Amino acid sequence: MMKPSRLFWKLFLAFWLATSLTFFVGIGIITLSRQGPGNPHLDTILESEEQLLRQFGVEAGKQLLQVWHHPDDEAIAVYDSGGRLLAGLPIVNPAFERTVISKEGLTLSLRSTRVPGNGGGGEGGPGLMPLLIGTVMSALFSSFMAFYLAWPLAYLRRAMSDVAQGRFETRVKPFMGARRDEIVDLAEDCDRMANQLKLLVDAQQHLLHDISHELRSPLTRMQAAIGLLHQNPSRADMVERIERESQRMDTLIEALLTLARVQGRPESIAREPVDIIELLHLIVEDAQFEAGIKGCRVILEGCPSFVSRVSGELLYRCFENVIRNAVRHTRADSTVLVMAEASPAGHCLTVRISDQGPGVEESRLQRIFDPFERGVSETGSGFGLGLAIASRAVEMHGGSIKASNLASGGLSVAITLPL
């Protein structure tokens, strides 16, 4: 059993105070209005019957008269406009009669054997019993309402404490049962947050593992080369090997720093008006040198101009990584096609980079944008960071990137950027 919290007691006291004050004020008004020689019990029933007929209808008034224990010389009846008895006992010569319009719109006649406030003796006031019953009922109602509102918040607090301690598998919604309100919506949001935190932590741990593996390989080769150089100082090829591995580490660290930058907040990047088509011309011109060595071509087919407020440096890295990746995998004496097309309304630009290489397995089409993701045959080429950097850069600009295999063979990467 969960221990009542401070919020529970605050809600309980607030509800209890409100309902108790309302009840006491109502009893006080009725008591003051019934002071005099008349019969307060009959007066109370008459007023209650009239209010029930007006607010809830004939059926509610009938139930009140059924449970009323009246003296033998007192009676209350309700007749319709045709003189038909609807509730209570028949009264042939009423001492009091009042016309009442019921909730259903019926014109009713409320009759009694005594005139309200005119003698009759009988029982005294209601005494302390209604006050006691009202106090107990308000306490029960307040306890239920306070518990209903406080216990899910206690579960939420416990779940957030578990998440803060690293137990991201904690879920709150299953404890809510069939409840449907804003607190359940908050529980669903907390569960989604815990799941997202778990994914982020897992991705961070995986990334750190991959980074340590990628850095360990060149360091191991450098240490081996240094050891051989110590044994035989005349081996100049070991110096060249150390230089290559140090350059490889420098390239890896630069790529990691770039990846860290593009994984930041979108509002943190500096933006300026950039003609993306002109940017593509520069990248294609540089890529043509690498393609020429392989015996292939890079062709740009684009619209005249598309100017958008972007980070020119990040988008340059993005397109350069994708285009160089296409040049690396396309067949010799083939063409890498870069096609830029603006939407009819001019609100976005889609750039498609297509090669004529072997393509990618369907199961890896989404994973190729993850850091350090490389194919089985690509373990010795690059670090697997180029497409990851491209994906994060596009996302920071509010765009999207998607890879698909071409029917004729090869891979096509579509990059969509907003104006």
C-alpha positions in Angstrom: 0.0 0.0 0.0 1.4 3.3 -1.0 1.9 5.8 1.8 -0.2 9.0 1.4 1.9 11.8 0.1 1.8 15.5 1.0 -0.1 16.2 -2.2 -2.7 13.7 -1.2 -3.3 15.5 2.1 -3.4 18.9 0.5 -6.0 17.7 -2.0 -7.9 15.9 0.7 -8.1 18.9 3.0 -9.0 21.2 0.1 -11.9 19.0 -1.1 -13.1 18.3 2.4 -13.1 22.0 3.4 -14.9 23.0 0.3 -17.7 20.4 0.5 -18.1 20.8 4.3 -18.4 24.5 4.1 -20.9 24.2 1.3 -23.0 21.7 3.3 -22.8 23.7 6.5 -23.8 26.9 4.8 -26.8 25.1 3.2 -27.9 23.7 6.5 -27.5 27.1 8.1 -29.6 28.9 5.5 -32.4 26.2 5.8 -32.4 26.4 9.6 -32.6 30.2 9.6 -35.3 30.3 7.0 -37.4 27.8 9.1 -37.4 29.7 12.3 -41.0 30.3 13.5 -44.1 28.5 14.7 -44.4 26.2 11.7 -43.3 22.7 11.1 -39.7 22.9 9.8 -39.7 19.3 8.7 -42.7 19.7 6.4 -41.4 23.0 5.1 -38.0 21.4 4.2 -39.7 18.5 2.3 -41.9 20.9 0.4 -39.0 23.1 -0.7 -36.9 20.0 -1.5 -39.7 18.5 -3.6 -40.2 21.8 -5.5 -36.5 22.0 -6.3 -36.3 18.3 -7.4 -39.3 18.8 -9.7 -37.7 21.9 -11.2 -34.2 20.7 -11.6 -34.5 16.9 -12.0 -38.1 16.1 -13.0 -41.0 14.0 -11.8 -39.1 10.8 -11.2 -36.8 12.5 -8.7 -39.7 14.1 -6.8 -41.5 10.7 -6.7 -38.5 9.1 -5.1 -38.3 11.8 -2.3 -41.9 11.3 -1.4 -41.5 7.5 -1.3 -38.7 7.6 1.3 -40.3 10.4 3.4 -41.6 9.1 6.7 -44.4 11.6 7.4 -46.8 11.9 10.4 -50.3 10.6 9.9 -51.8 14.1 9.7 -49.3 15.3 7.1 -49.0 14.5 3.4 -47.6 15.9 0.2 -48.8 15.1 -3.3 -48.0 16.0 -6.9 -50.7 16.3 -9.6 -50.5 17.0 -13.3 -52.5 19.6 -15.1 -55.3 17.0 -15.7 -55.7 16.2 -12.0 -53.9 12.9 -12.1 -51.8 11.9 -9.1 -48.1 11.5 -10.0 -46.4 11.2 -6.6 -47.3 11.0 -2.9 -50.7 10.3 -1.3 -54.0 11.6 -2.5 -55.1 14.9 -1.0 -58.7 15.8 -1.7 -58.9 19.2 0.2 -55.3 20.6 0.2 -54.5 23.3 2.7 -51.6 24.5 0.5 -51.2 24.3 -3.3 -48.5 25.7 -5.6 -47.9 25.4 -9.4 -44.5 24.1 -10.4 -43.0 23.7 -13.9 -41.0 20.5 -13.9 -37.7 19.9 -15.8 -39.7 18.1 -18.5 -41.8 21.2 -19.1 -45.0 19.9 -17.4 -47.2 22.1 -15.4 -47.6 20.4 -12.0 -49.6 21.1 -8.8 -47.7 20.6 -5.5 -50.2 20.1 -2.6 -49.9 19.5 1.1 -52.3 19.0 4.0 -50.7 21.9 5.9 -49.7 25.4 5.1 -45.9 25.9 5.4 -45.0 27.9 8.5 -48.6 27.7 10.0 -48.5 25.6 13.2 -48.7 21.8 13.2 -46.3 21.1 16.0 -44.7 17.7 15.2 -41.0 17.0 15.1 -38.3 19.6 15.8 -35.4 20.6 13.6 -33.2 18.2 11.8 -30.7 18.0 14.7 -27.1 17.1 14.4 -27.6 13.9 12.4 -27.6 15.6 8.9 -24.4 17.5 9.9 -22.7 14.3 10.9 -23.7 12.5 7.8 -22.7 15.4 5.6 -19.3 15.6 7.3 -18.6 11.9 6.9 -19.8 11.8 3.2 -17.7 14.9 2.3 -14.6 13.2 3.9 -15.2 10.0 1.9 -15.6 12.0 -1.3 -12.6 14.1 -0.6 -10.5 11.0 0.1 -11.5 9.4 -3.2 -10.8 12.5 -5.2 -7.4 13.1 -3.5 -6.3 9.5 -4.0 -7.5 9.5 -7.6 -5.4 12.5 -8.4 -2.4 11.9 -6.2 -1.5 8.2 -6.7 -0.6 8.4 -10.5 1.7 11.4 -9.7 3.4 9.3 -7.1 4.1 6.6 -9.7 5.4 9.2 -12.1 7.8 10.6 -9.4 9.1 7.0 -8.7 9.5 6.3 -12.5 11.4 9.6 -13.0 13.7 8.7 -10.1 14.4 5.3 -11.7 15.2 7.0 -15.0 17.5 9.4 -13.3 19.4 6.4 -11.9 19.8 4.9 -15.4 17.0 2.4 -15.3 15.5 3.4 -18.7 13.3 0.3 -19.0 10.9 1.8 -16.4 7.4 2.3 -17.7 4.5 4.2 -16.0 1.5 3.7 -18.3 0.9 0.0 -17.5 0.1 1.1 -13.9 -2.6 3.5 -15.0 -5.1 0.7 -15.9 -8.1 1.8 -18.0 -7.8 5.4 -16.8 -8.0 8.0 -19.6 -7.1 11.6 -18.9 -4.2 14.1 -19.1 -2.3 12.3 -16.4 -2.2 9.2 -18.6 -1.0 11.4 -21.5 1.8 12.6 -19.3 2.7 9.0 -18.4 2.9 8.2 -22.1 5.2 11.1 -22.7 7.4 10.0 -19.8 7.6 6.5 -21.2 8.5 7.9 -24.6 11.2 10.1 -23.0 12.6 7.1 -21.1 12.7 5.0 -24.3 14.4 7.9 -26.3 17.0 8.3 -23.5 17.7 4.6 -23.6 18.2 4.7 -27.4 20.5 7.8 -27.1 22.6 6.2 -24.3 22.9 2.9 -26.3 23.9 4.9 -29.4 26.4 6.8 -27.4 28.0 3.7 -25.9 28.0 2.0 -29.4 29.6 5.1 -30.8 32.3 5.2 -28.1 33.0 1.6 -28.7 33.4 2.2 -32.5 35.6 5.2 -31.9 37.9 3.3 -29.5 38.2 0.5 -32.1 38.9 2.9 -35.0 41.6 4.7 -33.0 43.2 1.5 -31.6 43.9 0.1 -35.1 46.2 3.0 -36.4 47.8 3.3 -32.9 48.6 -0.4 -32.9 50.2 -0.1 -36.4 52.1 3.0 -35.3 53.4 1.3 -32.2 54.5 -1.7 -34.3 56.3 0.5 -36.8 58.0 2.4 -34.0 59.2 -0.9 -32.5 60.6 -2.0 -35.9 62.2 1.4 -36.3 64.0 1.0 -33.0 65.3 -2.4 -34.0 66.5 -1.2 -37.3 66.8 2.6 -37.6 67.7 2.4 -41.3 64.2 1.3 -42.3 62.8 4.5 -43.8 59.6 2.8 -44.8 58.5 2.6 -41.2 58.7 6.4 -41.0 56.4 6.6 -43.9 54.0 4.1 -42.3 53.9 6.1 -39.1 53.2 9.3 -41.1 50.3 7.6 -43.0 48.8 6.3 -39.8 49.1 9.7 -38.1 47.4 11.3 -41.1 44.7 8.7 -40.9 44.1 9.4 -37.2 44.1 13.2 -37.9 41.4 12.6 -40.6 39.4 10.4 -38.2 39.5 13.0 -35.4 38.5 15.8 -37.8 35.5 13.7 -39.0 34.5 13.0 -35.4 34.6 16.7 -34.6 32.5 17.4 -37.6 30.0 14.7 -36.5 29.9 16.2 -33.0 29.1 19.6 -34.5 26.2 18.4 -36.7 24.7 16.5 -33.7 24.2 19.8 -31.9 21.2 22.0 -31.8 19.9 23.3 -35.2 19.7 26.9 -33.9 23.4 26.8 -33.0 24.7 26.8 -36.6 25.4 30.1 -38.4 23.3 30.5 -41.5 23.7 32.8 -44.5 22.2 33.0 -48.0 23.9 30.3 -50.2 23.2 29.3 -53.8 23.1 25.5 -53.4 23.4 25.0 -57.2 26.6 27.0 -57.3 27.8 25.0 -54.3 27.1 21.8 -56.2 29.1 23.1 -59.2 32.1 23.5 -57.0 31.8 20.1 -55.4 31.3 18.3 -58.8 34.3 20.2 -60.3 36.5 18.9 -57.4 35.1 15.4 -57.5 35.8 15.2 -61.3 39.6 15.0 -60.5 39.1 11.9 -58.4 36.6 10.4 -60.9 39.1 11.0 -63.7 41.7 8.8 -62.0 39.1 6.0 -61.9 38.0 6.6 -65.5 34.5 7.7 -64.7 32.6 11.0 -64.9 30.5 13.2 -62.6 27.7 15.2 -64.3 25.5 17.9 -62.8 22.0 18.5 -64.1 20.5 21.3 -62.1 18.1 24.2 -62.0 19.5 27.7 -62.7 19.6 28.8 -59.0 18.3 28.0 -55.6 19.2 30.3 -52.7 18.5 29.4 -49.1 19.7 30.4 -45.7 21.9 27.5 -44.7 25.3 26.7 -43.3 27.4 26.6 -46.4 30.3 24.7 -44.7 28.0 21.9 -43.4 26.2 21.5 -46.7 29.5 21.4 -48.6 30.6 18.5 -46.3 27.2 16.8 -46.8 27.2 16.9 -50.6 30.9 16.2 -50.9 30.7 13.1 -48.7 27.8 11.7 -50.7 29.2 12.5 -54.1 32.7 11.1 -53.2 31.1 8.0 -51.8 29.2 7.6 -55.2 32.5 8.1 -57.1 34.2 5.5 -54.9 31.6 2.8 -55.6 30.6 3.4 -59.2 32.0 1.2 -61.9 35.0 2.2 -64.0 34.1 4.1 -67.1 30.6 4.9 -65.7 28.8 8.1 -64.8 27.8 9.6 -61.4 24.7 11.8 -62.0 23.9 14.7 -59.7 20.4 16.0 -60.5 19.0 19.1 -58.6 15.3 19.8 -59.0 13.3 22.5 -57.3 9.6 21.9 -56.4 7.0 23.6 -58.6 6.3 26.2 -55.8 10.0 26.7 -55.2 9.7 25.8 -51.5 12.2 22.9 -51.5 15.1 21.5 -53.5 15.7 17.8 -54.1 19.2 16.6 -55.1 19.7 13.0 -56.3 23.1 11.5 -56.5 23.1 8.3 -58.5 26.0 5.9 -59.2 26.3 2.7 -61.2 27.9 0.6 -58.6 26.8 -2.6 -56.9 24.2 -0.9 -54.7 23.5 -1.7 -51.1 21.6 -4.6 -49.4 18.0 -3.7 -48.7 18.5 -4.4 -45.0 21.3 -1.8 -44.8 19.6 1.1 -46.7 18.7 2.9 -43.5 21.8 1.8 -41.5 24.3 3.3 -44.0 23.6 6.7 -42.3 24.7 5.4 -38.9 28.3 6.2 -37.7 31.0 3.6 -38.6 28.5 1.6 -40.7 30.4 -0.1 -43.5 29.8 -3.0 -45.7 31.7 -6.3 -45.5 33.8 -5.4 -48.5 34.5 -1.8 -47.3 36.4 -2.5 -44.0 39.6 -0.9 -45.4 38.0 2.2 -47.1 37.2 5.2 -45.0 35.7 5.3 -41.5 32.0 5.0 -42.2 31.4 8.6 -41.1 30.7 10.4 -44.4 27.1 9.5 -44.8 26.4 9.9 -41.0 27.7 13.5 -41.2 25.6 14.1 -44.3 22.5 12.8 -42.6 22.9 14.9 -39.5 23.7 18.0 -41.6 20.5 17.6 -43.6 18.4 17.0 -40.5 19.8 20.2 -38.9 18.5 22.1 -41.9 15.1 20.6 -41.6 15.5 18.4 -44.6 15.5 14.6 -45.2 17.9 12.1 -46.8 17.0 8.7 -48.2 18.8 6.0 -50.0 17.4 3.5 -52.5 18.6 1.0 -55.0 18.1 1.7 -58.7 16.4 -0.9 -60.9 19.3 -0.7 -63.4 21.9 -1.2 -60.6 23.6 1.3 -58.4 22.6 3.4 -55.4 20.6 6.7 -55.4 20.7 9.1 -52.5 17.9 11.8 -52.4 18.5 14.9 -50.3 15.6 17.3 -49.8 16.2 20.7 -48.4 13.6 23.5 -47.6 13.9 27.0 -48.9 
